[in-house]
Amino acid sequence: MTSLFVGVVSHERSRFAVSQGTEGLAARLAEGLRDEGLSVDVRVNIDNLHDPACHPVDAEVVRRSVQAQSQLEQDWTSYLEKSTSAVASVRAAMARYWRALESKVRPADESMVTRLINIELSHLDLFDAGLASGAPWVLVLEDDAMSENVSDCVAGLVGLLDGTSAPGFINLSHSFTLEELGVAHLLQPAGVSWQGSIERQILTAQRPVTNTVCAVLYRAKFLEQLLATMRQLPFYPVVPIDWRINQALMAMVEEGTAGPDTAWFVEPGPIDQMSMR
């Protein structure tokens, strides 16, 4: 039986093409985990999955996407503020987050929106493949995910995969800080130790929150629910995959299918998001 499915979101012209081969993080993690006796399947997505006939992009789609992103930011701010009185602090942190995000992935033209569609379709394809593998855990990496200490990563993952009290998903990337995300007030120790060689904390969230989706470990049962919710959301307007997942998490909380202890953070994250360095 497959213990872990690892999927990599990439493309043919990626500047992080190393992630696609034997020297990439996915391949190196798989090798280390197999040495620990785990069965690991790896799949790298480099295909262009965007079909213009199915998902056309024009100036109106771009305009609506920009508006939708702005509304999602407001909704997310409210979502984070529901369980804190430190409103001013959260707003300041989120403002820093949004400024950084705007410079990287906010839809600005038709080519950017097409890129965001491709990224979302690649994630969805890997979610489907991970669930079809029958593995109880699915690790999805974007191709800028790297680690300076793969052995620490492997040991930590072994501990997480063996855990019976693990949550729906675990944020593993060193991307935005907790303060920049505005989620520090929602986190507390999970009572679980990181099994790697580097000192890290494992924190649990009062409500599901994310870092970026550079490196996320999903429990398959939760991923199935998340994927079903994402497919109930309208595909248009187009938003970055990070925000699409945030949108789905808010819907799941509203529906009562996700709640406290759904999300964990490993801090500092064992996997660096190189595009943010």
Secondary structure as UniProt FT lines:
FT   STRAND          4..9
FT   TURN            12..13
FT   TURN            15..16
FT   HELIX           17..20
FT   TURN            22..23
FT   HELIX           25..35
FT   TURN            36..37
FT   STRAND          40..45
FT   TURN            52..54
FT   HELIX           59..81
FT   TURN            82..83
FT   HELIX           87..104
FT   HELIX           110..132
FT   TURN            133..134
FT   STRAND          137..142
FT   TURN            143..144
FT   STRAND          145..146
FT   HELIX           150..162
FT   STRAND          169..171
FT   STRAND          173..174
FT   HELIX           178..181
FT   HELIX           184..186
FT   STRAND          187..189
FT   STRAND          201..205
FT   STRAND          215..219
FT   HELIX           220..232
FT   HELIX           241..255
FT   TURN            260..261
FT   STRAND          263..267
FT   STRAND          271..273
FT   HELIX           274..276
//
